[in-house]
Amino acid sequence: MLYPSIDKIMTKVDSKYSLVVAASRRARQLREGSESELQRPRAHKQVGVALEEIYGDYIKVEARDENEVVEEQKGKRNL
């Protein structure tokens, strides 16, 4: 069984989309060498650890304004 369950995690975020984005970004950070503050994560993979961090309030998921996202995407194209 998945730990933590999706029902429990959804109390920490406003939408499933936000959860997926936050977990994937954090999993990428973990894959690139960032350390987790979890003492004993149940998961062996980075996505599972990221979900545990979100559920345990080690990671806060903040809602962003749509205009911020659009401006960020424009900036990435100009690189």
Secondary structure, 3 states (H helix, E strand, C coil): CCCCCHHHHCCCCCCHHHHHHHHHHHHHHHHCCCCCCCCCCCCCCHHHHHHHHHHCCCCCCCCCCHHHHHHHHHHHHCC
